Amino acid sequence: MTEKIAEKFDLDHLRQWIGRTEEKTDIVTAHLVAGLRSALFLDVGKPKDGDAAPFTAHWCLTLPVVPMSEVGADGHPKRGGFLPPVPLPRRMWAGGEINFAEPLRVGDVVTRTSTIKDLTLKSGSTGLLCFVSVDHVYKTPRGVALRERHDIVYREMPASEQNAGPAKPQAASAPAKHSERHLADPVLLFRYSALTFNGHRIHYDRDYVTRVEGYPGLIVHGPLQAALLIELAAKLHGGKAPATFVYRGLQPLFDGSEFSVNASDNSAGMELWTANAKGEPTMKGTASW
């Protein structure tokens, strides 16, 4: 399978997308802030103008909206446009880095400027991998609110008889100094998909995710896990977001059981990770102030 797909790659053509930019504007509403607080297990309250939004509210803003005729089989917009048309069927949120300057607030007009910074092709144990890195800058009338590097990975589809999970399960992490537990159920996944206008079927369509992509269950969003890590870090640091948060996905987290959100102090700040019911880490991050 890998050789056939590799033949379809015109890496020089895809790398022509490097340097492309896009700018979009959106508004932070009280309704969005209330909904996101709910999905992140925070006090919903009654958000009003000027109130701080959850630290990852930017993932609910300036979202791509296309006609239904331009939606692909996986629920994402069809390939091409701002992002390069990578000819691999699976698209996942691999990780990234966020530099927080100040919170977004209810009523803010937010402008996102995005630039494709790099595109690389690698061969892994599961086949070909294509990584696309995108830099984002979010500004309000007060100035830059945050800067972000977003890493997207495109992967091959496994053969039907293969299990789509990792070839080697991650070892369980050491006990955390701070830990919270939540239930990964379809309602949580649906609500977060709605907040982020994310049509990716791996998060809500069980027939698709098990029969087409070969996973054993619905997949908990990477950004949802990262958002919970950031909120825990801030909670343990007097309500202040880290100046820098770096994170990467390790393996999929599936619905149907509890998962944990964990933190331990280190010399630079905090080590953070989400883990499945077996205690195996699914996403890891580091926070520094």
N, C-alpha and C positions, 0 to 999 in steps of 0.2 A: 504493500500500500504506500509506503513512504516514497519509494522510487517514482511511482506514478504521480504522486502529488508534487514531488520535487520538480518534475518535468513541467508542471504548470506555473512554477514560480518564475517570474521575471523580476528579480530582485532590483535591478537597475530601474525598472519602471516604478516599482513600489517606493523606492527611495526618493523618487521625485516629489513625494508628498512631504518630505522633510522640509521644514521652514514654512509650510502653509499655516495661515492664521485664520482665526474666526473670532468674532466679537458678538456677544449677545447681552441683553439687559433684562432684568426681572425685578420683582418687588417682593420683599419679605412681608408676608401677611400674618395677622394674628391667627387665622385659621391654620395656616401651615405650621406655625410654631406650636400650637396646641396639639396638632396631630403628630408631629415629630416627637414632642415630649412624651406623648402616650406610647409611641412605638419604642422609645428608648427607656421605658420604665421609669420616667421622671415624673415629678409632680406636674400635672397638666396646668392647674391654675386658670387664670383668666388673662391671657396675654394682652397687653395694650401697647400703644405706640411708645417706642423707646426701650421696651423690655428686650433683654438679650435673648437671642435664639440659641438653641443647642449649637454646639461648636461645629457640627458638620451639616448645618442647614444649607450650606452651599451646594451639597449634593442633591438638593430638592429644587434647585433653581436653574434657569437657563437651559432647560432640558430639550433634547431634539424631539420635535413633533413633525411627523410625516403623515401623508394620507395612508389609509389602509392599503391602498394599491402598492405602496412602497415599503410595506412591512415584509421582512423575510420569513422563511419557514420557521426560524427559531424565535420569532417574536421581536427581534431587533430590526431597526431600519436596514434595508438592503445595503450591501457593501458599496463603497464608493462615497463620493461627496467629500466631507472634510477628512474623515478617516480613510486610509488607503484600502483598496479592495483586496484584502488578504484572502487567498483561496484556501483557507482552512475552515472547517465548519464550526468548531467550538471556539467561543470567545469567553474569556474569564477575566475577572478583576484580579490582577496578580499582586499588586501592592503599590507602594509609593512613599512619598514624603510630603508632609504639610508643615509649613512655617506660619504660625498664627501671630498676627499683629494685634487685632482687636476683634471682639465678637460682632457678628451681624446683629441688627436690631429690627424689631417690628417697625415697618414703615420705610426701611432703607430701600433705596433704588440701587441695585447691585449690577455692576457691569463685569462680565467675565471676558478676558482676552486669552485665547488659547493658541498655542503654537506646537506643532509636531516637531519634536526634537531629535528623535532617532527611530530607526527600524532595523532590527537584527534578526537573523535566522539561525536557529540552533537545532541540533539533533539530540533528543533526550531518550530516556528509557521507554517513553510512550510514543516516540516518533518525532516528527518535525514540530518545532515550536517557533512561532514568530512573535517577537516582542515589539510593541509600539509604545514609545514614551511620549507623553504629552505634558507640556508645561501650561499651567493655568495661573492667572493673576485675577483676583477678585477685588474690585474697588467699590467704595461707597463715596458719597460726597465728602466724607471725612478723610479719605485717602485709601491706601491699600489695607484691606482687612486680612488677607492671607494669600500666600503663594503655595502652589502645589505641583508636585510631579506625580503624574498618574501613569502607572505601568499596566498595559493591557497585554494579555497573552492569547494567541490563537493556536489551537491544537488540532491534531487529526481526530477523527471519529474512530473509536476502537472497533475491532471486528465484533460481530454480534455475540460471539461466545465469550468475549472477554469481560471481566469485571472492570468498570470504569474507575474504581477507586485506586489509591496509590499502590504501587508495586510493593513497597515496604512501609508498613504502618509506622507512624511516628512514635517514638518512645514517650511514655508518660513523663510529664514534667515533674520537677520537684515540688513539694507542697508550697502553696502561695501564702504570702503574709496576709493578703487581702483577697477575698473571693466573693463573687455573687453568682447565684444560679438562676437560670431562666428556662422556660420551656420553649423549645423550637417547634411551634405548631403551625399549621397552614394559615391560621388567621394572622399571626404575626408576620409571616412572609408576604401574605396578600396586602396587608396594610402598608408595609414598607415599600412594596412594589408600586402601590398606588401613590404614595408620597413622592417617589422618585420617578414616576411615569415610566416604569421599567416593564416593558412587555416581554422580557426574556422568559421563555416558557419553562426553563429549568426551575423557576421559583414557585410555580403554581399549577402546572399541567403535569400531573403524575404519569399519565399515559405516555406523554412525550418524553419526559426525563428518563423513564425506565425503559421504554421500548425503542426509542430512537437514539438517545444519547448513552443508554446503558448504565445509568447510575441506579443505586438501590432506593433512592428516595428524592424528595424535593431538596434543593440546595439552599442553605441559608446564605443570603447575600454577603459578599465580602465587605462592602461598605457598611453594612449593618453591624458586622462584627467589629470593624475598625471604629465605628462611632461609639459603640459600647465601651471599648477600651479607652478611648479618649475621655469619655464622660467619667469613667471610673478614675482615671488619672487626675482629672481636674477636681473631682470630689475629694480625693486624698491630698490635694495640694491647695486647699483653701478656696476652691471654686475657680482657680485660674487655669486656663488651658496651657499645655506645654508650649514653649517657644518653638520646639521642633518635635515632630512625631514621625518616626520612620517605621514602616510595617511591610509585611509580606505574607501572602497566603502559603500555607504548607500542605494542606489537603482539604477536600471538601468537608463541610459540616452539614449533616443531613437532618431533616425534620424527624419528629416522632419521639424525642427524648429530651431530657434536660441537658443543657450545656452550661459551662462555667465561664465567667469573665474574671481574670486573675491579674494580680499585680504584686510585685516584690520590689523593694528599694534596692538600688545599686549606687555606686559612687557617682554616676553621672545623672541620676534621676530615678527612673523606674523601668523595670522589665515588665512587659504586659503580654498576656496571651489569652486566647479563647481555647477551650478544650471540649471535646465531645464527652459523652457519658462514660467512656472508658478512661478518661483522663488524658487522652492523646491530644497534643496541641494541634489546632487547625489554622490559627493565625498568630503570628508573633509581632510584637512591636516594642519600640523603645521610646521613652519620653524624656525630654530634658527641658529645664526652665532657665 
